[in-house]
Amino acid sequence: MLDKSASGPSSQLSGFSQRGWLHSYQMSRFGDVPFLPTALSKAEGCRVRDVDGTWYLDALSGAYCVNIGYGRQSVLDAASEAASSIHYVSPFSCTSPQAAAYSKALTDALDGFMGPESRIFFVNSGSEAIDAAIKLARAWHFVKGTGHKTILSRRGSYHGSTFGAATVSDSEFLKQVFGPMMGGAAKFPTSSCHICEFDETPDRCGVNCLGIDAPDPAALLVEAVETCVGTGLTHRDYYRRLRRIADDLGALLICDEVITGFGRTGALFACEKLNIRPDVLVLAKGITSGYEAMGAIVVRREVADAFLGDDSKTFFHGATFGARPGPAAAALASLDILLDEALPQAAARSEAIIRCQIEAKLTSRPSIRAFRGTGMLFSVDVDFHEGPARVHDIELLRQCIFEQGIINCLYSTKDDGFVDIAPPLICSEGDLEELVEGISKGFDKWENQRAKGDSA
């Protein structure tokens, strides 16, 4: 039997008024069960603690963002010191030393695949950054006089929750709830080999998923690694061909590295690892490691230069809270830690550890279909019950893993379900072994309770 209140009344803040709270994605669970999200009050390294004092290993870096780990005093101090001097600078008429310093540090780090002197436009989140990239692509074609408007993105993709980002994501549910969506958007096939639409395999692949057709393509928008389908990995020649197709179409190539950026895949950016050469790079999450809210798009210089000259060429877009001094300082301090401690390289080394642990402790289970991963971003496919029992089945596994001291690891959609493993990049080998062992013990308990329920 699934106990919705298993983590205890105080850790779920039982006195909190549900009527005053519209909690992300979870309102449906407030109805007939005594559910409130676990209240966390402290964190250190790769672990978080609830208000009752119980510690958990964070399997998902919060929401794929706490790449450098929790409790980094240098980041907190940098943000606090900047805000103490001046907490707000209008991005419409001014800038700050922190924003300028971070812009230089980041563009220097991107020279290898974005070219020299790329330009940064700051916003507050990944979804906002996607919207900014869409607007920039259409504005670029406007000033170039092509009239191209269509944003092409892949089936199976996810790019965010704002209206523009949801439009270019591939979710029938979102379209049903929020539609009609924004016009001028189209889809082309997923590049994820494990769900190939052409029934091909990586060693027998004609890269037929690159069949792209639109009369007025403004941009091709892709995730470096498709995360919403469970760490979808791509044919080795895919991105070289995609770059050529974008050039032939006269379209910009936009790469979404909101999740994969800042060390997650074993390189500072997945574009380096996968040989992607985008015109626009979309960043968020790990940009400050969650210490402050920030997102950004980085634009290749030759693209950005199209907006210079006179008012008719101006990129008319802005974010009131873009590049405030505090977040900019936090982003710079976070980048310093990533580089000084060689955390992308640590993530690359951890890939083999995670892979070995999954193979030893999870893959022999009949409920596990497959797993994939790169760096410290892995997905383990799970067979859940179909029909009305599916929701209970998913929640039962979530709770069973949670009871082993592992938090934030289960992801599910209407059709798919998988356990994601994407902990902070600072995790030691022992931490990773503990993480997969905890997930394995959660599966033990889930399978036992599931078997009892099926036989009842």
N, C-alpha and C positions, 0 to 999 in steps of 0.2 A: 504494500500500500504506500502510495507516495505521500509523504508528510511535508506539506508546503511550509511549515513553520519550524523545520528541523534545526535551523541555525540559532534558535532562541529568540525570545521576545525582545530583549534589549538590543541585540545586534540588528534587529529589524525595526527598531524604533517604534514599538507597538503603540506608543502614545501619539504618534504623528497623525495629523488629520489627512486622510486620503483625499478628502474633498478639496483640499487646497493645492493639490499637486498633480500636474500632468507629466508623468514620468516617461521618458523616451522609450518607445516600443513596448512598454509593459503594462499599459493601462488595462488591457483585456484581462490581465491576471489579478486585478484588484476586486473583481466582482464577487465570486462565490467562494474564494479561498482567502485565508488570513495571510496574504503575501505582501511583503514590502522588500525592496532591494536591501541587501546586506549593507549595513552602515560601516564604512571604514574610517578609522580615525588616525592611523599612523602608518608610515611605510619606511622601509630602509632596504637599499640594495635591490634585490629582486623579489622582496616579500612585502605583503601588506597585512595590517592588523585590524580586526574589527573592534567595536566599542566594548566587547566583552573580554578582550585581551587575546583572542585566538589569532594566530598567524597563519597566513596562506602564501603559497608560492604562486606568483602571478604568471600564468601560462601565456598571456596575450599582451604583455606590456601595457596594461590598462586597456587601450583600444588601439593596439599596434603603434603606440607612440612613445612610451617611456624607454627609449632605446638605451640611454646611458644609465638607467636605474634610478631609483628613488633616493631622496635625501642628499642630493649633491649641493653642498653648502655654497660652493663657488658660483653656481648658477643662481641660487636664491639671492646671494649677496649682490651679484652683478645687477640683477633685475631691481632689487630694492634700492641700491645706490643710484641707479639711473632715475628711477621714479621719484626718489627723494629730492633730486636736483630739479627735475621738471617731469611731471607725470604724463603730460599730453603735449603733442606738437601736431598742428594741423597738417596733414599730408597734401592739402590743396595749395598751400603757399609756402611751406617751410619743410625743414627736415631736422634731424638730430645727429650728433656725432656718432651715436650708437648705430643708427640705421645706415649711415655712410660707411662705418667701419665694417659692419656685417655684410653689406653689399659687396665691398671689395674682397673680403675674405671668401665669400661664397662663390663669386664669379671667378676668382683665382682657382678655386677647387674644381670648377666646371670647365676650365679652358680646354681640357682634353677632348670633350665631345660637343661642347656648345660653342667653341671658338673663342677668341679673345674679345674682351669688352662686351660681353653679353649684358643685358639690362634686366633689372628686377622690378617687379610691380608687386607691392605688398597688400595682402588682405588679411582676413582673420581665421580662415578655416580652409579645409580642402574643397568643400562644396563651393565656397565663394571663389576659390582659385579656378575651379573648372568653369564656373560662369564667366569669370574674367577672361579665360582662355578662349571660350566660345565667342565672346564679344570682340576680343582682339582679332580673331581670325576673320570675322565678318567685316570688321573695320578695316583690316589690312586690304581685303579685296575691294572694299569701297574706295579707298584712296588710290588703289592700283587701277580702278576702273573696270574690273572684270565682271562685277555684279554677282559673283559666286556667293551662295548663302548656305548650302547644305553642309551640315556636320555629320560625318560618317563615323560611327563607332561600332564595336563588335557585339555580336550576340553573346550573351553570357557575361557581359561587362557590368561593373558597378562603378559609378563616378561621384556619387554624393546624393544629398537629400534636398537641396534647394531645387527650385522648379526646373531651371535649365539643366542642372546636373542629373536630376531624375529623368528628364526627357532623353538624354543621351545614354542613360543606363538601360539595361535590358530587363525590365520587370513588368510582366503583364498585370500583376497585382497593383503596382503603383499607377499604371495607366487606368485601371478600372476605378481606383479610388479617387485619383486626382485629375483624370483626363477631362477634356481633351488636353493633350500635352502641347508643348511648344512646336510650331511648325518648322520646317527646314531641317529635319533630322532623319537619318536613314541608317540602316544596319548592314553590316557585311559579316561573313562567317567568323565564328570563334577561331582563335589560333591554338587553343588548348588541346594538346594531342590526346589526352585521355577521354575527351568527349568529341572527337573528330566527327564532323558532319558528313565526311566522305568515307568513313570506315577504313581509313588508312592508319598505318603505324609509322613511328619515327624512322624506321629502317626501310620503309616502303611508302615514301611520301612524295607526292608531286606538288606539294604546297598549293593545292587547289583552293585552299581557304583564302587565297589572295584574289579571288574574283570580285573586283570592286567596280561598281558602276553607278554613276550619278551624273546628271546633266550639268550641274553647277557646283562641283565640290569645293567647299571653302577649306575644309580641314579633315584629316584622318586622325581620330582621337583613340588612343590605345593605352591600356595599362601595360607597364613593363612586364608584370606577371599578373595574370587574371586571378584575383583573389576570391571573388564571389562564387566561383565554381570549384574552389578548393585547390589553390596553388596550381593554376594551370600553366604548364611548361610548354614551350614553343619549339618548333623545328629550328635547327641551328642556322638555316639560311633565310629564315622568315623576315627578319628586320632589315637585312640588306636589300631584299626585294621590295619590301614595303617602302623604304626610302626612295627607291627608283620609281615606284608607282606614284608616290606623292609628287615627285618632281614632274613626271609625265603628265599628271592631271593638273599641275599648277596649284596644288593644294598644300597647305601647311601640314606638317606632321607634329601633332601634339602628343607628348608622352606623360601619362599620369603616374607619378612616383610618390603619391601621397602616402602609401603604405610601404613601398619598397625602398624609398629614399633613406639616406643617412645610416647606411651600414647594414640594413636588414638582410640583404641577399649575399653578403660576403664581400661586397665592394661598397665604396662610399655611395655610389648610385648604381642601380641595376643597368642603366644605359651603358656604363663602362663595361660591365660583365657581358652584356648581350650585344654589344656593338650597335647600339641604337644611336642615331644622329638626328635628334628632334630639332624642330624650329622653336618649339615652345615646351618648356619643362614645367610640370605642375607639382608643387611641393606643399606639405603641411605636416601634421602629426609629429614625426621625429625632428622637425625643424627646430623646435625648442625642447624636445623630449617631454612635452606635456607640461612644462613648467609655466608657460604662458600660452595664450591663444595667438596663433599666427599661421598664415598661409602665404603663398607667393607663387607667381609665375616668373620664370626666367626666359627671356626672349633673345634669340640669336641677334647679334648686332645688325646684320643686314636686313632683318625683318623689322626691328625696332626703328631703324633709320627712316622707314617709310612714313613715320608719323611726325617727322621734323620738317620745318619749313614755314608753314603758316597755319592759321587757326582752322582752315578747312581740313587739315590733315591731323588735327589733334585727336588722340585717343580719349574720347569722352567717357571716362569711367573713374570711379574712386571709391574708397572705403574710409569712412570717418575715423575708424580706429586702426587703420593700416599703419604698421611700422611705428607704433608708439615706442618711446625710449626703453621702457621696461622689457617688453617682449624682444626688441632688437638686441638688447644686452644679453638676455637669456639665450637667444639663438646663437650669438657669438660665443658665449661661454660653453654652450652645449657642443658646438662645432669644435672648439678647442679640445674638449675632452675626447670626442670621437677620434680626432687626429692624434693627440698626444698619447692616448692609451691604445692606439691602433685597434679600435673596436671593430671596424669592418673586417680586418684580418682575423680577429678573434672569432667573429661570426663564421668566417670561412672554415676555420679549424673545427668549430663546433658542429658543422654540418655532418661530418662523419660520425661524431658521437651520437647525435640525435638519430641518425639513420640506423646505426647499430643497435641502439636501445629500442627503437620501434620494431626492428626486425626480430629482436630477441624476445620482446615482451608483448607484442600486440598482433603481429601479422598472422599467427597461427589460429587466431580466433575465427570461428565461422561468421561472426557478425562484422568482421573487417574485410572490406572488398579490396582495398589498395591503399597506397600512400605515395605522396610525392613531396619533394622539398628542394629548397636551395638556400644556402646560408642558414639563417635561423628563422626560416619561414616554411613550415611543414603543414600538410593536411592529411588526415587519416579518414578515409571514407567509411561510413558506418551504414549498415543495413538496419533501418528502422521499420517497425510495423507500418502497414499502409492503412488508409481510412481513418475512422474516428479515433482509433487507438494510438495514432502516430504522435499526437501532442503529448499524451501521457508518457509514451515511451521515451521521447526526447527529454522531457522534464525529469523522468526517473534517472536517466543516465547523468544528466547535469547534476542532480543532487548527490548521486553516488560518488561522482568524482569530487564534488565539493567537500564531501565528508572525509575525504582523504587529505584535505588541506591544499587542494588545487582549485584556483579560481579563474574564471574568465575564459574557458577553453572551448566551449561547445558552440558551433555555428550551425544553423539550420535554415532552410528555405522550404517552400511548399513541396519541392520535388527532391531536394538533396539534403544530406546531413553529414557533417564531418567534424572531427575534433581538430582544431587548429593549435599548433604549437609554435608560438612566436614570442618567447620570453625576452626580457631585457638582455642586451648583448653582453652584459657583464657576468652572466651566469657561469659558474665554474662547471667542470665536468661532474662533480658531485651533485650540484644543483640540477643539472640536466638528467642525471640518473634518477634522482629523487622525483623529478617532475614526471618522467615517463613511468616510473614505478607507481606513483600515485594514480596516474591515469589507468594503469593496468589493474590496480586493486579496485578502482572504481568500476571497471568493466567486470571484474569478478563478481562484485556485489550486484551489479545491474543484471548480469546474465542469470544469476541465481534467482533474483526476485522476478525477473521476466519469465523464467521457466515455471516458477510456482504459479504465476498469473495465467500463463498459457494452459497449464494443466488443470486449473481450477474449474 
